[in-house]
Amino acid sequence: MAFIQAFLAQLRRDEDGQGLAEYALILALIAIVAIIALIFLGTQVSGILSTVGASV
């Protein structure tokens, strides 16, 4: 039982996981913004890429 309490106390003091969680949240926010931008600007980007592809 003492081992489990010591392990849980170590987890509470460990801040590396907190930093990793913050990076994961930032990455998720960037992904959501990129997806929303592609939804709204997808047709315009597709038109631009088609024009570039046709000129090559």
C-alpha positions in Angstrom: 0.0 0.0 0.0 2.9 2.3 0.8 4.3 1.7 -2.7 1.0 2.8 -4.3 0.9 6.0 -2.2 4.5 6.8 -3.0 3.8 6.3 -6.7 0.7 8.5 -6.7 2.7 11.2 -4.8 5.4 11.0 -7.5 2.7 11.5 -10.2 1.4 14.6 -8.5 4.9 16.1 -8.3 5.8 15.2 -11.9 5.2 18.2 -14.1 6.6 16.7 -17.4 3.2 15.3 -18.1 1.6 18.7 -17.7 3.9 20.2 -20.3 3.1 17.4 -22.7 -0.6 17.9 -22.2 -0.2 21.6 -22.9 1.6 20.8 -26.2 -1.1 18.3 -27.1 -3.8 20.9 -26.6 -1.9 23.5 -28.7 -1.5 20.9 -31.4 -5.1 20.0 -31.3 -6.1 23.7 -31.5 -3.9 24.3 -34.5 -5.4 21.2 -36.2 -8.9 22.4 -35.6 -8.1 25.9 -37.0 -6.5 24.3 -40.0 -9.5 22.1 -40.7 -12.0 25.0 -40.3 -9.8 27.1 -42.7 -9.8 24.3 -45.3 -13.6 23.9 -45.0 -14.2 27.6 -45.6 -11.4 28.2 -48.2 -11.3 24.7 -49.8 -12.9 25.7 -53.0 -10.6 28.8 -53.5 -7.5 26.7 -52.8 -8.7 24.0 -55.2 -9.2 26.6 -57.9 -5.7 28.1 -57.3 -4.1 24.6 -57.4 -6.0 23.7 -60.6 -4.7 26.9 -62.2 -1.2 26.2 -61.2 -1.4 22.6 -62.3 -2.8 23.6 -65.7 0.0 26.2 -66.3 2.6 23.5 -65.7 
